[in-house]
């Protein structure tokens, strides 16, 4: 999954011309989502590891966690 994130960010830089600061912010957000997803999957949450296991519930749970932290 990390390789997918890196390829996506490379695409944004190379093909779309995104700024370095934007790429850092995107990487941070995607890494946090990945960490959340793996935590949920490891603790018996629904869904498989990998992108196929990222569901609407996964993303909503990630957003709830972000909101609670801030």
C-alpha positions as CSV (number, residue, x, y, z in Angstrom):
1,X,0.0,0.0,0.0
2,X,2.9,2.3,0.7
3,X,4.1,1.8,-2.9
4,X,0.7,2.8,-4.2
5,X,0.8,6.0,-2.1
6,X,4.3,6.8,-3.4
7,X,3.3,6.2,-7.0
8,X,0.2,8.4,-6.6
9,X,2.3,11.2,-5.1
10,X,4.9,10.9,-7.8
11,X,2.1,11.2,-10.4
12,X,0.8,14.4,-8.7
13,X,4.2,15.9,-8.7
14,X,5.3,14.8,-12.2
15,X,2.0,15.0,-14.1
16,X,0.0,17.6,-12.2
17,X,2.8,19.9,-10.9
18,X,1.6,19.8,-7.2
19,X,3.8,21.8,-4.9
20,X,6.2,20.0,-2.4
21,X,4.1,21.3,0.5
22,X,0.9,19.9,-0.9
23,X,2.6,16.5,-1.5
24,X,3.9,16.5,2.1
25,X,0.4,17.2,3.4
26,X,-1.2,14.5,1.1
27,X,1.5,12.0,2.3
28,X,0.7,12.7,5.9
29,X,-3.0,12.4,5.4
30,X,-2.7,9.1,3.4
31,X,-0.2,7.7,5.9
32,X,-2.6,8.4,8.8
33,X,-5.5,6.8,6.9
34,X,-3.3,3.7,6.2
35,X,-2.3,3.5,9.9
36,X,-6.0,3.8,10.9
37,X,-7.0,1.1,8.4
38,X,-4.3,-1.3,9.6
39,X,-5.3,-0.7,13.2
40,X,-8.9,-1.4,12.6
41,X,-8.1,-4.5,10.5
42,X,-5.6,-5.8,13.1
43,X,-8.1,-5.4,15.9
44,X,-10.8,-7.6,14.3
45,X,-12.5,-4.8,12.3
46,X,-14.4,-5.6,9.2
47,X,-12.5,-5.7,6.0
48,X,-9.4,-7.1,4.6
49,X,-6.0,-5.6,4.7
50,X,-5.1,-3.8,1.5
51,X,-7.0,-1.2,-0.4
52,X,-9.9,-3.6,-1.0
53,X,-10.6,-3.5,2.7
54,X,-10.9,0.3,2.9
55,X,-14.6,1.0,3.1
56,X,-16.8,4.0,3.7
57,X,-16.9,2.9,7.3
58,X,-13.0,2.9,7.4
59,X,-12.9,6.5,6.1
60,X,-15.7,7.7,8.4
61,X,-13.9,6.1,11.4
62,X,-10.7,7.9,10.4
63,X,-12.5,11.2,10.2
64,X,-14.1,10.6,13.6
65,X,-10.6,9.9,15.0
66,X,-9.3,13.1,13.5
67,X,-12.1,15.1,14.9
68,X,-11.6,13.7,18.4
69,X,-7.9,14.5,18.3
70,X,-8.5,18.1,17.4
